[in-house]
Amino acid sequence: MEKFWMVYLENGNCPTFRHDSVESAAKEAERLTRQTGRRAFVLESKQAVELSELPVKWTDTDKEPTPAF
């Protein structure tokens, strides 16, 4: 996965846009600060986590033995 940057505006919504360069994110942070007067933070991706396998195992109950009554 390639590194990316996002901009968080203080007391704003969650960031959604991924910037491909720190320069692009910095420009957006400056634009937002000028527009709103609030602080903007440039966030850099450092690590990612993902599942390598499903965390649960499904069993088909139709194939389970039927108990004798």
N, CA and C of each residue as an Amber inpcrd file, in Angstrom:
protein
   207
   0.8500000  -1.1850000   0.0000000   0.0000000   0.0000000   0.0000000
   0.8870000   1.2370000   0.0000000   0.5630000   2.1790000  -0.8460000
   1.3200000   3.4220000  -0.9320000   0.9700000   4.3540000   0.2360000
   1.9500000   5.1210000   0.6500000   1.7290000   6.1170000   1.7010000
   0.7790000   7.1880000   1.1820000  -0.0470000   7.7430000   2.0650000
  -0.9420000   8.8340000   1.6910000  -1.0970000   9.7800000   2.8660000
  -1.6870000  10.9590000   2.5980000  -1.9050000  11.9820000   3.6050000
  -3.3540000  12.4240000   3.5610000  -3.8600000  12.8510000   4.7150000
  -5.2240000  13.3740000   4.8180000  -5.1680000  14.6480000   5.6590000
  -6.2000000  15.4710000   5.5430000  -6.2530000  16.7230000   6.2940000
  -7.4390000  16.6760000   7.2400000  -7.1560000  16.9460000   8.5140000
  -8.2150000  17.0310000   9.5230000  -8.3620000  18.4780000   9.9480000
  -9.5660000  19.0070000   9.8530000  -9.8630000  20.3670000  10.2850000
 -10.3730000  20.3070000  11.7210000  -9.7190000  21.0490000  12.6190000
 -10.0850000  21.0230000  14.0330000 -11.5860000  21.2540000  14.2190000
 -12.2050000  20.3900000  14.9890000 -13.6550000  20.4100000  15.2450000
 -14.4610000  20.2190000  13.9680000 -13.8830000  19.5430000  12.9980000
 -14.5670000  19.2890000  11.7310000 -14.9590000  17.8240000  11.5990000
 -15.3980000  17.4720000  10.4110000 -15.7650000  16.0880000  10.1220000
 -14.5170000  15.2320000   9.9230000 -14.7060000  13.9520000   9.8320000
 -13.5950000  13.0310000   9.5730000 -13.0570000  13.2550000   8.1650000
 -11.7460000  13.1750000   7.9970000 -11.1650000  13.3160000   6.6630000
 -11.6250000  12.1850000   5.7460000 -11.8060000  12.4790000   4.4750000
 -12.2340000  11.4510000   3.5240000 -11.3500000  11.3880000   2.2820000
 -10.6450000  12.4710000   1.9780000  -9.8610000  12.5150000   0.7460000
  -8.4200000  12.1040000   1.0020000  -7.9000000  11.2030000   0.1750000
  -6.5070000  10.7660000   0.2680000  -5.6450000  11.5880000  -0.6970000
  -4.6440000  12.2590000  -0.1490000  -3.7020000  13.0170000  -0.9610000
  -2.5050000  12.1300000  -1.2730000  -2.0220000  12.1940000  -2.5060000
  -0.8830000  11.3830000  -2.9240000   0.4620000  11.9710000  -2.5220000
   0.4530000  13.2240000  -2.0890000   1.7030000  13.8570000  -1.6690000
   1.4560000  14.7480000  -0.4540000   2.5060000  14.9470000   0.3190000
   2.4000000  15.8170000   1.4790000   2.1810000  17.2590000   1.0300000
   2.7240000  17.6230000  -0.1360000   2.5400000  18.9880000  -0.6550000
   1.0650000  19.2740000  -0.9580000   0.3930000  18.3020000  -1.5550000
  -1.0280000  18.4600000  -1.8580000  -1.8470000  18.6120000  -0.5790000
  -1.5330000  17.8010000   0.4150000  -2.2480000  17.8830000   1.6920000
  -1.9760000  19.2150000   2.3870000  -0.7370000  19.6850000   2.3200000
  -0.3830000  20.9580000   2.9540000  -1.1350000  22.1270000   2.3030000
  -1.2380000  22.1040000   0.9720000  -2.0000000  23.1480000   0.2660000
  -3.4580000  23.1440000   0.7120000  -4.0260000  21.9580000   0.8250000
  -5.4250000  21.8590000   1.2580000  -5.5840000  22.3270000   2.7000000
  -4.6250000  22.0040000   3.5520000  -4.6730000  22.4540000   4.9500000
  -4.6310000  23.9780000   5.0190000  -3.7780000  24.5940000   4.2310000
  -3.7010000  26.0590000   4.1980000  -5.0000000  26.6660000   3.6930000
  -5.5630000  26.0660000   2.6500000  -6.8220000  26.5750000   2.0850000
  -7.9420000  26.5080000   3.1280000  -8.0380000  25.3880000   3.8040000
  -9.0960000  25.2260000   4.8070000  -8.9070000  26.1790000   5.9870000
  -7.6690000  26.3890000   6.4100000  -7.3990000  27.3160000   7.5160000
  -7.7670000  28.7390000   7.1390000  -7.4230000  29.1390000   5.9240000
  -7.7870000  30.4960000   5.4640000  -9.3090000  30.6520000   5.3610000
  -9.9640000  29.5950000   4.8900000 -11.4200000  29.6470000   4.6850000
 -12.1890000  29.6500000   6.0010000 -11.7110000  28.9050000   6.9960000
 -12.4830000  28.7240000   8.2330000 -11.8980000  29.4200000   9.4470000
 -10.5930000  29.7480000   9.3920000  -9.9360000  30.3260000  10.5620000
  -9.5630000  29.2860000  11.6070000  -9.8010000  28.0300000  11.3170000
  -9.4880000  26.9560000  12.2720000  -8.1700000  26.2700000  11.9030000
  -7.5910000  25.5820000  12.8810000  -6.3610000  24.8410000  12.6280000
  -6.6640000  23.6040000  11.7980000  -5.7410000  23.2870000  10.9180000
  -5.8390000  22.0720000  10.1090000  -4.5820000  21.2360000  10.3570000
  -4.7650000  19.9410000  10.3950000  -3.6710000  19.0180000  10.6520000
  -3.4640000  18.1230000   9.4340000  -2.2180000  17.9540000   9.0270000
  -1.8870000  17.0280000   7.9460000  -1.5420000  15.6910000   8.6000000
  -2.3100000  14.6690000   8.2560000  -2.1330000  13.3300000   8.8220000
  -1.4330000  12.4450000   7.8030000  -0.4460000  11.6790000   8.2620000
   0.3160000  10.7940000   7.3830000   0.0340000   9.3380000   7.7540000
  -0.2090000   8.5150000   6.7470000  -0.4090000   7.0890000   7.0130000
   0.9270000   6.4850000   7.4370000   0.9000000   5.6630000   8.4540000
   2.1130000   5.0280000   8.9580000   2.0320000   3.5110000   8.8640000
   0.8790000   2.9650000   9.2210000   0.7000000   1.5200000   9.2260000
  -0.7260000   1.1900000   8.8200000  -0.9080000  -0.0460000   8.3590000
  -2.2430000  -0.5310000   8.0210000  -2.3940000  -1.9200000   8.6250000
  -3.5940000  -2.2580000   8.9680000  -3.8780000  -3.5980000   9.4900000
  -5.0400000  -4.1690000   8.6940000  -4.9860000  -5.4520000   8.4170000
  -6.0720000  -6.1100000   7.6970000  -6.1220000  -7.5650000   8.1110000
  -7.2450000  -8.1790000   7.8950000  -7.4080000  -9.5850000   8.2200000
  -6.7650000 -10.4440000   7.1490000  -6.0500000 -11.4620000   7.5710000
  -5.4610000 -12.3640000   6.5920000  -6.3380000 -13.5930000   6.3710000
  -7.3030000 -13.7790000   7.2580000  -8.2730000 -14.8600000   7.0890000
  -9.5510000 -14.4660000   7.8250000 -10.6170000 -15.1490000   7.5340000
 -11.8810000 -14.8370000   8.1910000 -11.7860000 -15.1440000   9.6860000
 -12.3480000 -14.2730000  10.5190000 -12.2590000 -14.4920000  11.9610000
 -13.2720000 -15.5130000  12.4890000 -14.1750000 -15.9500000  11.6490000
 -15.1840000 -16.9110000  12.1080000 -15.2420000 -18.0840000  11.1500000
 -15.7220000 -19.2020000  11.6510000 -15.8980000 -20.3910000  10.8180000
 -17.3780000 -20.7240000  10.7900000 -17.9080000 -20.8630000   9.5870000
 -19.3170000 -21.2100000   9.4190000 -19.4320000 -22.7130000   9.2160000
 -20.4580000 -23.2840000   9.8250000 -20.7330000 -24.7070000   9.6690000
 -22.1380000 -24.8680000   9.1330000 -22.2890000 -25.7060000   8.1080000
 -23.6010000 -25.9880000   7.5340000 -24.3350000 -26.9450000   8.4630000
 -25.3840000 -26.4630000   9.1010000 -26.0930000 -27.2920000  10.0810000
 -26.8440000 -28.4500000   9.4340000 -27.1010000 -28.3890000   8.1380000
 -27.7850000 -29.4980000   7.4610000 -26.9140000 -30.7400000   7.3990000
 -25.6280000 -30.5830000   7.5610000 -24.7210000 -31.7130000   7.4760000
 -24.3660000 -32.2840000   8.8450000 -24.9170000 -31.6900000   9.8860000
 -24.6810000 -32.1890000  11.2350000 -25.5330000 -33.4560000  11.4400000
 -25.0210000 -34.4180000  12.1770000 -25.8380000 -35.6080000  12.4440000
 -27.0840000 -35.2570000  13.2470000 -28.1810000 -35.8570000  12.8950000
 -29.4430000 -35.6530000  13.6190000 -29.4750000 -36.5970000  14.8160000
 -29.6800000 -36.0340000  16.0310000 -29.7020000 -36.9010000  17.2180000
 -30.9140000 -37.8450000  17.1780000 -30.7370000 -39.0560000  17.6900000
 -31.8440000 -40.0270000  17.7760000 -32.6570000 -39.7180000  19.0160000
 -33.9610000 -39.6710000  18.8530000 -34.8420000 -39.4010000  19.9860000
 -35.4590000 -40.6740000  20.4790000
